[in-house]
């Protein structure tokens, strides 16, 4: 369980966002709605440990999420693509893994097929469209099954058809008790819970 308590996020010494209390349960998906500059990206960065100008608590299993004794795996997928553009799609999909077992190869192959990447598996990742590159990141995250997957500006990645494909791929993570937290400017379907950042406060809808 991920729990936020009395969280305050600042930027340039000004308060950007307050989250008095929020709980994110394993195996559950959450959509956080907010306008541009509302603080939704900073919230994900705070959860991932990339942004430090915060006060309050972010806890995993009742302990501070980034304490030395707490192991919480997370993957943060930002709006910009983070791939090795000169490497093939397959090489990018396999980047996190020191050793590829036959089972892992099958999982990557299966999810790449669901994402429509099979025909381009040997092409350089940098030659693919933006949506196809985001699929590489999502498949790569889904195969790892981390405790938490964070998706920033998720509504910018795909059209309606490809969004459904992406949610189908991520469903396996939810079935294995990952927590999925995505931000968006627009309401998206198939999330278990919707939240909104309004007047600098995070609230459950």
N, C-alpha and C positions, 0 to 999 in steps of 0.2 A: 504494500500500500504506500502510495506517495501522498504526503500531507503537507500543505502549506498553511502556516500560522503566522498572522500578524506581519505579513510580508509587505515591505515598502521598497519600491524601486525608484532610484533617482538617476537623473541625467543632467550634467552641468549644474549640480547642486539643487536642482528643482525636482519636486515629486512628480513622477510620471504615472505610477500605478500603485494602488493599494489592493492587497488581497487579504482580507481579515481571516478567512478560513476556507479551505478547499481540500477535498479528499478525492483522490483518483485511485480507483480500485483495479486490481489485476484483471485481465480479460475483458476490459471495458474501453470503449472509444469515446473521446471527448472532443467537441468542436468549440473553439474559442473565437467568437465573432468580434470584430473591431475594425474601425476605420484606420487608414494610414496614419502613422505617428501616434497611435493610441497606446502603444507600449506592449503590444502582443508579441512582437519579435523579442524585445528585451525580457519578457517573461520566460519565453522558451530558453533564451540564452542564460538566464538566471538558474533555471532548472538544470541545464546542462553544465553549469559551472563556468561558462564563458564570460559571464557578466558578474562583476563583484560589487557594484555599487548598490548593495541591498542591505536591508536590516530585516530581522525576523527569522523564521525557521522554515527550511525546506527539508523534510524528513522522509527517509525511506525505511520502512519497517521500524518506526519509532526512534530512529537514530539519524543524526545529521547525514544528509545524503553523501557528502564528500569527506566524511571523517575517514581516517586511515583504516579503521576497522570495518567500515561498511562497504560492501561490494555491491554496486548497482550498475549494471551495464545499460548504457543508453546510446542511441544514435540520433543525431540531430541533422535533419535534411533541410538545408536552407533553400531559399528561392533560386539562388545562383547554383550552377552545376559544379560539382567537385569530382572530376574524373581525370584520368590521364589521357588526354585527347589523342596522343599518338599510339596508344596501346589499343588492342582490339576490345570489342565488347566483352568477349569471354575473359580476357585478362583483367579487365576492370571488375567484372563480376566476382572473380576469384581473389582479388586483392587482399581481403581480410584474413585469408586462410593460409596458414603455414603449410598445411598438408591437406590434400584433397582425397578423401575416401570415395569409394564408388557410390556410397549412399549420398554423400554431399554433392557429388557431380550430378547425380540424378535429380536432386532437389533444385539445383541451379538450373539444370536443363528444363525441368518441368515448369518452373516459374518464368523462365525466359520465354518459353513457348506461350504461356498465358499472357505475357506482356507483348507478344508479337515481335520478339527480337530474334527468333530462330534464323530467319533468312539473312540477318545482318550480323550474326554472331562473330564472324571473322573480320568485319570491317572496323576501321578505326573509330573509336567512340566519338572523336571530334567531328566526324563527318555526318553524324546523325542529327535529326531534328531535336529541338529543345525537349519536347515531350518524350521522345525515345531516350534521351539522356537521363531524364528524370525517372523513367522506368528502370534504367540500369541501377540507379541509386536505391529505388524502392525494392527491387528484387534482391539486391545485395543486402539491404537491411533485413528484409523478411526472412532470408535464409539463415541469418545469424540468430534470430529470435531473442533480441535483447529484452531486458526488463521494461524499458521505456523507449518508444519511438516518438520523436518530435518532428512535426512537419510544418514548416513555416510558409504561410501564403499558399496553402494547398490548392485553393481555387484557381491559382494561376498556372498550374502544371498541365492540365488536360482539358479536352472537351468532354462532353457528357458520357460518351461511349468509353473513352479511355479512363475516365474517372471510375466508372463501374469496374473495369478490369483491375485498376489499382486497388480498390477496396477489396476485391475478391482475393488478390494476392496477400494483402495485409490481414485478411480474416484468419489465416493459419496462425499468425502471431497471436491474435486475440484468443484463439482456441488453446494456445500454449501459455496463456496468462500474461502476455505482454500488455502494457498500457499504451494506448495510442492517443496522443494529444496533437491536434492540428489547429492551426490558426487560419482564418479566412475573413475576407471582407463580406462574403455572401454566404447565405445559409446553404449547407450541403446536406444531402440525404445520407442515411445509413449510419449515422453516429448515435450511440446510446444516449448521450447527454449533450446538451447545448449550453454554452456559457457566453456571456457578453462582457466586454469592457466598455463601460459607460461612465462618463464623468469621473474618469481615472480610477474606477473601482471595478473589480472582477466580481461578477454575480452569476448565479445559476438561473437559467430561464425555466 
